[in-house]
Amino acid sequence: MPSEDQQYVADRLDDDHFPAYTMGRAAELIGGTPGFLRALGEAGFIVPTRSEGGHRRYSRHQLRLAARARELVDQGTPIDAACRIIGLEDRLEEALRDNEELRRPEREPGSVPGGQ
């Protein structure tokens, strides 16, 4: 029977922000190196969680950002510029979602869509 700690971790695996990946595994998953992940941390772009032993742990969300950064760096973009680009892309995506939400017609509480 799993312990409470094991059950807690199992329940969190669907959480995009749960720091489930070690540095080595994270580097492997993004096709990069631990040094690249450290450089993203030094740039303040991705700040990994630290385990009780002081080891870096990364979430799936952080891995997606790191993979996008690696893609830009592989295309010749300096790492600091890649971090700024990704930050701007995220802000644009959020603004587009907000804009879409604001464009939706408001409904009166209890009204039926399409009804009179």
Backbone as a ProteinNet text record, in pm:
[ID]
protein_1_A
[PRIMARY]
MPSEDQQYVADRLDDDHFPAYTMGRAAELIGGTPGFLRALGEAGFIVPTRSEGGHRRYSRHQLRLAARARELVDQGTPIDAACRIIGLEDRLEEALRDNEELRRPEREPGSVPGGQ
[TERTIARY]
84.4	0	89.4	63.3	150.6	139	252.5	252.1	182	155.2	91	176.5	310.2	400.6	395.8	395.7	390.1	258.1	148	18	13.1	71.9	76.3	148.4	263.2	340.1	260	199.2	119.6	5	-58.8	-168.9	-120.8	3.6	56.4	115.1	129.9	195.7	121.3	-7.8	-82.7	-68.6	-7.5	12.1	130.5	104.9	209.8	321.9	295.2	394.1	461.7	432	495.1	637.8	737.7	877.8	916.2	884.7	901.6	1030.6	1102.7	1215.6	1349.4	1443.1	1578.9	1645.1	1755.3	1825.5	1867.7	1922.7	1967.1	1852.3	1743.1	1625.8	1566.6	1560.5	1507.5	1592	1723.2	1813	1791.5	1778.7	1755	1623.9	1518.6	1387	1383.3	1459.6	1457.9	1566.9	1649.3	1757.6	1868.9	1885.8	1988.8	2086.2	2154.8	2253.3	2219.6	2271.8	2254.2	2309	2417.4	2474.1	2377	2301.9	2202.2	2093.2	2047.9	1947.4	2001.4	2128.4	2188.8	2193.7	2223.9	2229.4	2091.5	1985.9	1849.8	1818.6	1868.5	1850.2	1927.9	2051.4	2132.8	2071.2	2002.5	1934.9	1805.2	1765	1642	1517.8	1536.9	1424.9	1347.9	1420.6	1360.8	1430.9	1353.8	1409.6	1358.5	1445.4	1400.7	1376.9	1292.4	1272.2	1392.3	1428	1538.6	1483.7	1537.9	1499.2	1560.5	1524	1581.3	1733.2	1784.6	1928.9	1993.8	1914.9	1970	1974.8	1918.3	1920.3	1807.6	1835.6	1734.9	1627	1502.1	1387.8	1306.8	1262	1191	1050.3	959.1	821.5	805.5	693.7	665	653.9	593.5	581.8	721.4	810.9	946.9	1017.8	990.2	1053.4	1004.3	877	826.7	896.4	913.4	983.2	1128.9	1193.7	1333.4	1348.8	1254.5	1261.2	1246.2	1157.8	1141.2	1268.7	1329.2	1454.6	1564.3	1571.1	1673.4	1653.7	1527.4	1495.9	1547.4	1522	1567.1	1719.2	1782.2	1928.2	1990.9	1931	1981.7	1973	1880.9	1866.5	1959.3	2040.4	2138.2	2099.6	1988.4	1945.3	2023.7	2080.8	2149.1	2050.5	2099.8	2012.1	1928.9	1988.7	1911.8	1799.9	1826.7	1722.9	1614.3	1654.1	1556	1461.5	1515.4	1431.9	1333.2	1378.8	1288.2	1180.8	1218.2	1122	1012.3	1051.4	954.1	862.9	919.8	837.8	734.6	774.7	681.6	576.8	618.4	521.8	415.6	458.9	363.9	267.8	320.5	234.2	134.9	179.1	88.9	-21.2	15.1	-83.5	-187.2	-140.7	-232.2	-324.3	-269	-349.8	-454.2	-417.5	-513.4	-626.4	-592.3	-696.9	-789.6	-730.4	-811.3	-900.9	-847.2	-924.2	-1041.6	-1017.8	-1124.1	-1233.5	-1191.5	-1287.6	-1372.6	-1311.5	-1384.6	-1479.5	-1449.7	-1533.9	-1658	-1657.8	-1773.9	-1890.7	-2008.3	-2124.1	-2156.3	-2186.8	-2223.7	-2366.3	-2389.8	-2523.1	-2578.9	-2707.2	-2774.8	-2778.7	-2762.5	-2773.1	-2908.9	-2906.9	-3032.2	-3087.7	-3023.5	-3075.1	-3035.3	-3110.8	-3084.2	-3016	-2897.7	-2831.3	-2923.6	-2933.6	-3018.1	-3165.3	-3203.5	-3344.8	-3385.4	-3517.3	-3566.8	-3631
-117.4	0	124.3	224.9	341.9	428.5	488.7	580.6	709.7	796.1	924.4	1007.3	1007.7	1083.4	1031.5	900.3	841.8	875.7	870.6	903.6	1050.3	1138.4	1281.6	1306.3	1242.7	1258	1204.1	1088.5	1030	1122.8	1184.7	1276.6	1401.8	1441.6	1565.5	1546.7	1425	1402.4	1464.6	1489.1	1556.9	1708.5	1757.7	1901.3	1948.7	2040.5	2092.9	2163.8	2205.6	2283	2201.9	2073.2	1986.9	1954.4	1981	1958.3	1810.4	1737.9	1593.1	1545.1	1633.5	1588.1	1637.3	1544.4	1580.8	1657.4	1722.5	1798.7	1709	1593	1503.1	1458.8	1421	1376.7	1493.6	1611.3	1729.4	1762.7	1759.8	1788.2	1687.4	1562	1456.3	1479.9	1515.8	1534.6	1651.9	1757.3	1873.2	1865.2	1761.7	1748.6	1848	1885.6	1982.4	1921.8	2008.5	1964.9	2025.9	1968.5	2031.2	2174	2197.7	2332.5	2432.1	2388.6	2475.1	2510.1	2410.9	2436.6	2530.1	2512	2603.1	2745	2759.7	2892.2	2958.1	2879.7	2935.5	2981.7	2907.1	2946.7	3073.5	3082	3201.5	3324.7	3304.8	3415.4	3453.2	3373.5	3399.6	3359.5	3284	3244.1	3127.4	3027.7	2910.6	2892.4	2898.7	2879.9	2745.2	2644.5	2512.7	2509.2	2416.4	2387.4	2307.1	2321.8	2242.3	2133.6	2013.7	1903.1	1926.1	1842	1853.5	1841.7	1765.7	1749	1858.3	1955.8	2067	2044.4	1933.6	1904.5	1978.5	2020.3	2091.3	1995.6	2044.1	1968.6	2061.3	2006.4	2084.4	2030.1	2119	2080.6	2066.7	2009.3	1998.8	2136.2	2229.7	2366.7	2424.7	2408.3	2457.8	2387.9	2259.8	2186.9	2237.7	2273.8	2330.9	2462.9	2545.7	2673.5	2649.2	2555.8	2524.8	2469.2	2385.9	2329.6	2439.9	2535.4	2649	2733.4	2755.2	2830.6	2757.9	2626.8	2549.6	2561.2	2558.2	2571.6	2705.8	2813.2	2945.1	2956	2903	2907.1	2825.7	2711.6	2628.8	2701.8	2797.8	2877.3	2998.5	3012.7	3120.4	3239.2	3231.1	3340	3333.2	3445.3	3443.9	3406	3341.8	3288.7	3397.9	3515.4	3621.3	3672.2	3680.2	3722.5	3615.3	3488.9	3379.6	3386.4	3414	3425.3	3540.9	3654.2	3768.7	3736.3	3670.9	3634	3545	3444.4	3350.8	3423.5	3513.1	3592	3674.7	3733.5	3811.9	3722.5	3604.9	3511.1	3472.7	3446.9	3410.1	3525.2	3646.3	3763.1	3783.6	3763.6	3777.9	3673.2	3549.1	3441.3	3472.3	3521.6	3556.4	3672	3772.4	3886.5	3842.6	3751.5	3700.9	3623.6	3544.4	3473.1	3571.7	3672.8	3774.1	3846.8	3880.4	3950	3864.3	3737.5	3645.3	3637.6	3630.7	3624.3	3751.7	3865.1	3992.2	4007.9	3942.2	3951.6	3863.1	3766.6	3678.9	3759.3	3740.9	3814.3	3767.1	3863.2	3828.1	3776.9	3682.6	3626.7	3667.2	3689.9	3719.4	3591.3	3600.7	3480	3413.5	3286.1	3211	3214.9	3291.6	3297.5	3174.2	3144.6	3029.1	3078.9	3023.5	3066.8	3053.5	3159.9	3157	3177.1	3181.7	3197.1	3342.5	3365.1	3503.4	3527.5
0	0	0	-89.2	-96	29	65.9	179.7	138.9	238.7	210.2	115.8	135.4	49.5	-94	-109.4	-243.8	-311.6	-236.7	-293.6	-333.3	-250	-280.4	-412.8	-430.4	-554.2	-671.7	-657.5	-765.6	-804.9	-707.2	-735.7	-807.3	-787.6	-844.7	-984.7	-1032.8	-1161	-1278.3	-1264.8	-1370.1	-1361.9	-1255.6	-1234.3	-1318.1	-1412	-1500.2	-1425	-1302.8	-1227.7	-1117.2	-1110.8	-1011	-1056.1	-971.6	-1009.9	-1003.5	-1109.2	-1109.2	-1175.9	-1246.7	-1328.3	-1273.4	-1264	-1224.7	-1338.7	-1308.8	-1411.9	-1528	-1497.8	-1604.5	-1693	-1632.5	-1709.4	-1787.2	-1726.1	-1793.8	-1916.6	-1901.9	-2014.2	-2126.2	-2088.8	-2187.3	-2262.5	-2190.5	-2251.5	-2349.3	-2321.9	-2412	-2518.1	-2510.7	-2607.8	-2582.9	-2456.5	-2419.7	-2320.8	-2251.8	-2152.8	-2017.2	-1910	-1779.3	-1777.6	-1850.6	-1858.1	-1918.8	-2019	-2081.2	-1979.3	-1903.1	-1800.2	-1692.7	-1655.4	-1557.5	-1612.8	-1742.1	-1804.9	-1803.5	-1826.5	-1818.8	-1677.1	-1578.4	-1439.3	-1406.3	-1455.1	-1431.5	-1497	-1609.5	-1678.2	-1606.1	-1506.1	-1433.1	-1510.3	-1617.6	-1702.5	-1642.3	-1597.2	-1532.9	-1399	-1293.3	-1159.6	-1109.1	-1109.9	-1065.7	-915.1	-875.7	-734	-687.2	-561.9	-507.2	-416.1	-431.4	-343.3	-205.9	-110.3	23.7	19.3	-75.5	-90.2	-173.9	-220.2	-297.1	-447.5	-494.5	-637.5	-709.6	-831.9	-911.3	-959.7	-956.8	-1007.8	-1097.8	-1210.8	-1311.9	-1335.3	-1368.5	-1400	-1551.2	-1591.7	-1735.9	-1798.8	-1727.7	-1780.4	-1805.3	-1710.1	-1727	-1842.4	-1860.7	-1971	-2105.7	-2115.1	-2241.6	-2272.1	-2169.6	-2189.3	-2228.8	-2161.9	-2191.5	-2332.4	-2374.9	-2510.1	-2614.4	-2590.1	-2682.1	-2684.3	-2568	-2561.2	-2638.6	-2621.8	-2693.9	-2844.5	-2887.4	-3029.7	-3083.9	-3010.9	-3054.5	-3052.6	-2947.5	-2937.9	-3050.3	-3081.9	-3192.1	-3326.2	-3336.8	-3459.2	-3459.9	-3354.3	-3349	-3262.1	-3191.9	-3104.7	-2974	-2928.7	-2798.6	-2687.2	-2583.8	-2479.8	-2412	-2386.1	-2320.3	-2411.4	-2541.3	-2637	-2647.4	-2646.1	-2652.4	-2532.3	-2416.1	-2295.1	-2308.5	-2361.2	-2380.6	-2483.3	-2591.3	-2696.4	-2638.9	-2563.5	-2506.4	-2407.8	-2329	-2237.9	-2313.4	-2423.9	-2505.8	-2571.6	-2615.8	-2674.6	-2572.1	-2449.7	-2343.2	-2313.5	-2307.5	-2281.6	-2394.7	-2519.2	-2633.4	-2627.8	-2599.1	-2589.4	-2481.7	-2367.7	-2258.9	-2300.9	-2367.8	-2412.8	-2514.8	-2603.3	-2702.2	-2633.9	-2532	-2456.9	-2386.6	-2323.1	-2254.5	-2353.2	-2469.7	-2572.3	-2618.9	-2640.4	-2682.7	-2577	-2452.1	-2341.8	-2337.3	-2357.8	-2354.4	-2473.4	-2583.2	-2702.1	-2695.3	-2605.4	-2592.1	-2536.8	-2596	-2543.9	-2403	-2318.6	-2180.6	-2178.8	-2095	-2080.9	-1944.8	-1945.1	-1818.9	-1736.5	-1606.4	-1523.6	-1544.6	-1570.6	-1589.8	-1730.4	-1821.7	-1958.2	-2036.3	-2138.1	-2223	-2349.2	-2385.5	-2507.7	-2628.2	-2705.6	-2825.7	-2797.1	-2669.8	-2633	-2623.1	-2610.9	-2600.7	-2468.7
[MASK]
++++++++++++++++++++++++++++++++++++++++++++++++++++++++++++++++++++++++++++++++++++++++++++++++++++++++++++++++++++

